[in-house]
Amino acid sequence: MFSPSGITPQAGGLLYQMTTVLNSVKKSSIGRCMSYIQTKTQHDNNSKVKTEPSVATTSDTVTSDSDPYTTFLEEFGLSSIPAELLSQLTTALSICQCNTNSTDNLWRVSHVSSDSFFKNKHGFSSITDYSRHKSSIFMTSFSKIPWLHTSFHTQNRGIHSYSSRRIQQLEERANAEEHNPRAQSEYLRALVQEDPNYVVRRYESGKYAIDQSVTNEYLKALVMTDRVNQVDMKKIFSSGNDYGSTSSHGAPTSPLVQTGTEDSPIHVITQNQKGSFFREQFWNTVRFLIALFLITSLIEGQLQMKLTSGHKDIQPNTTDRKCRFSDVQGVDEAKQELKDVVEFLRNPERFKRLGGKMPTGVLLIGSPGTGKTLLAKAVAGEAGVPFFFCSGSEFDEMFVGVGAARVRNLFAAAKEHAPCIVFIDELDAIGGTRIVHDHQPYSRMTLNQLLVELDGFDTGEGIVVIGATNFPEVLDKALIRPGRFDTKITVPMPDVKGRHDILKVHLKKVQVAEEIDVEVLARGTVGFSGADLANLVNVAAIYAASEGDASVSTKHLEFAKDKIIMGPERKSKVIEAKNRELVAYHEGGHALVALYTPEALPIHKATIVPRGQSLGMVAMLPEKDELNWSRAQLLARLDVAMGGRVAEEIIFGKENITMGAASDMEASNKIAHAMVSMYGMSDKVGMVQVKDVSKSSPELQALIESEVKQLLKDSYERAKNILQTHSKEHNRLAEALLKYETLDLQEIKEVIQGKQLSRNL
């Protein structure tokens, strides 16, 4: 066996030098070597084919007079090698030489595998090329020398997507069914990736059926072989087959691409290449951004133009000039202070004569519905000057700077219509206190612009700015300093006299009955603002119209008042007889304790008609608005509140009391806690005011709770004593409530005296 140890060191060094020389001349000699081998092999094959034409094999013998390896080395100028070393070299080169004298050389047949199944099946090229073995430990320095022996050959076929058996089946079917376009299309589709050249040749032969799908595979093959420019596409698309208009069986083939007509046009869908697609998308994006920029610039330009010239579009409100001070009632003090503003607008020279300056800013402070806006309109109406009305929430919008621009436009329009009144409702919307870390900095811009405008016009111009707010404590200090909104007018809730006057104003606008007692109605609407009273009259008028009455009566006004205070009647609510009886005794207990307690408020009426969340109520009717409550009055309120729970216990037993007195217990506990911890009405606690009992000492908390319990206990006993003493009156009142459902004070007095009521059910 050949091994590196079989060569002496001298021979090894010589062989190393020889391989170095061979590597240097490899590029120039490889062509000659290949030419020599191919020429010799072809000559041998031709001589073999003449004797055995049915088998294409390589030459069995080497007809050379000399050793081929010696000749090969001589061609490279190595003939001067000593004979001993040359013998060793040729021996090493011929180790893997196959036996060429064998008569059975079929296993050494070499073929060049084609790229398709068709060529591999129908014939192979007979070109035999040289090859070389894989590297091994026996091929050291000679691994780069081309081997001259006949190689061991293995046929390898590269099928990409279809198996050989599948292609063979499709081929057999296509050859058997030459007139079937579908068979031809399936075969070419499987073959186009393997051998596009054969697809072109088969299509151009004109022997097989052709349709659109077959032509598609033909076009694919043309593209893959870069032969699109070599084919006249006009002939293909005009006749469908430029190599024959009929198949081999005479079947006419239809045009591959139909020509369009007016009735049947051709719809063409273009498909861009990848680069063209991204290029088109890029330019589409650029065009879109340019269009967006132009549109945005146009909008901003128009907006800026509108904001700069917007004061021309602002016109004073002419619909409210008929409003006068006589239309505003219940706020006499506020009207008196505003009369000076009216005189200034009517005759400004009167106030300038002595060098005084009238305030340019008036701030109206009051609860909602007290008539602040109506007062401002009345000032404009009395003075006969234009009136500009705006709300604080109308200034700021989504665009930064819009609020400041609108403030400028508003005061620019006011200067053109001076003297005039500018009324800003809900001033706190733009005049709130500025903070350092404001999340809406543009709101500060609006306020800053308002401050500038308030300082920017002279008092002689006759412009008065009136602002209205419900929260004066949140206004910025710079806004309410002297020189801006320096005049502050408080608009309070109306008292009994004010409610009386307000009701008379609103009742003039509707048809009313003569029997209406406006004073009683005013006494029963404690806490109502001017807007609430206007709503009461409106609800009463609607109810009277729905009932078909000719005018608004006391019944309609009482219905409207109860609806506003307690909610609408729940006529559909089904109440069991036992529950109705319990409610009647409960409300009767409240009414009877209030009737027999000296310091209690006068009763207005008692009812067991369910309204809102309540199943009944006893309404009080104070003769005047109580501004300060005495200890006796507060104890009387406790006794009246306890009357309902005491009545349930006396009539139905302690085990049958209900949760209907929950609101009474809540109200009585609040009164008792306030008496002990806020008003100093407990002897044990003394003159101590504790706003938050939970933060006080445990001893003080225990003392306060003890005093509260004692007040409630004493009140409970007093109410119990009254109901036990007047049990007959209590029963009569409960029976009357069950019968009539609603009783006023006069009817309650008649019932407890045992008299029969004259009114019908």
C-alpha angles and dihedrals in degrees: 000000000000116000136155090258090063091074123070119238091251090053091045092054090047091049090051090054090047093052090049090054091046092052091052094053097036096105094051096041103042092076093052091046093052092046091051094049095045092047093049094044092048091050091052092046092051091052090049094048091055091058097036109022096169094064123056105207139145123263115289095210138030108235098202127130092217138040107283093217092053089050090048092052091046090056088059092051096256097122092110092069112122114263093241093055093040089056091053091047096050090046090055092047093053099047094101094039109132122227104271094181093069114114093211104070100147093107089060095055111131125206132177106233114228126224094251141053091235095063092042090053101041102038145328133222113260094216111130116199132186121261139177138225125252116269117272139162089271094060106065117139093004096059092103096050114101109245117235098199124100107268131229105254132207122184112230122185123197109215111173110189111353128056120242092244092053093050090047091053092049090047093052091049093047092050092047094046103041092158094054110094092191093058091048091049095050092048095048091045090057093043102043094082092047103042115004091169091061090048089056093048094047093049093047092049089078093214098109134066116267132203137153095284092050090051090050090058089046091054090049090053091050090053093048092050095043091238099123092108092051095061126074101235093188091068092050095051095040101049103013092235124037090191096059136341092221134046124248088270094052096255109148115237119221121231113277094223117036119218116241128241135193091261095043110028123185116251110216122196114195121209118201126212120254094260093047091050094054090043091052092047090050093053091044089055092048091050091048092051091048091050091047091051092050093048092047091048090050092050092047091048093051091045092050091048090049092048094048094048098028095107089076090063093052110094130177121257108258098178096076101052091101092066113109138180089259088067090058115073136169095039103078096150093052091049091052092055093047092052088075089058090051091052091050091054092047097045113011093167090066091066096039093056094083095036097257124141124221116224114261095202128055121185118203113202124190149109120288114283098021094118106262095141091043090053092053091050090048091053091053091046094049093047094044094225131131116278122214113196124191138152125232092235092060096069105065121060138155095290117081113240096022093110094052091046092051091051089053092048092048095054092041089057090045091055090053091053098039130180092054146121124251112200119193112190120202091019091178089072091074102013099060121135113283117234132194098241099042114168089208106048092169089069088063088054090058093048092047090052090050091052090050093050093049089056095038103074130062121243088236091067090077098235116143119189115205119190129189128200141164093205111048091165092069096054118111113258092229089060097054098041119118111283095039118045093353098141112075120188121186116214106201132197110274120260125218093284091046092050089049091054093044092050091051091053093051096040089059088068094059138049107264134182120245094237094069113121104207092185094059090047091051091050090053095052100068111166094020116137125212091265091051091052092049089051091049092056091046093051090048091051091050091049092049091050091049090051091050095242121153096226143012112269136183090268091060093047092049090049090051092048093050091047091053095045103036104016131248123321117269097218093160093057111111112219121186119236092247092054092046089053091050091050091048093053090043094054091039089057091054092048096045094049090048090049095052098038110092099212097041121114117262115266118247100183144323124222140172094199107125114241126174109323094339128090093201145345146200111221121207125213113205116202091221140003109279111223096171126031121209125218090253092053092050091049089050090054088052091052093049091049091052092050095085097052092044091052091053091050095048097045103034103022133253092279093057101052113128140212091256091103094061094108090046091053091048092051094046093049091052091051093048093048091049092050092052104036104027111026100038094234096142121089094206097049093039130192095340126132115204113181094180112031092186091065095052127091120285091245093053091046091052091048092050092049090049092053092047091052091049093052092050092046093051091047091050091053093049092051091047091051092052094050094045090049093049099035093135092053088047092055093047092050093049092049091050091050090052089051103040101019093208129051130175125214096272092048091048090055092049093049096051089050089057097250124143118243117242097212124091126244 
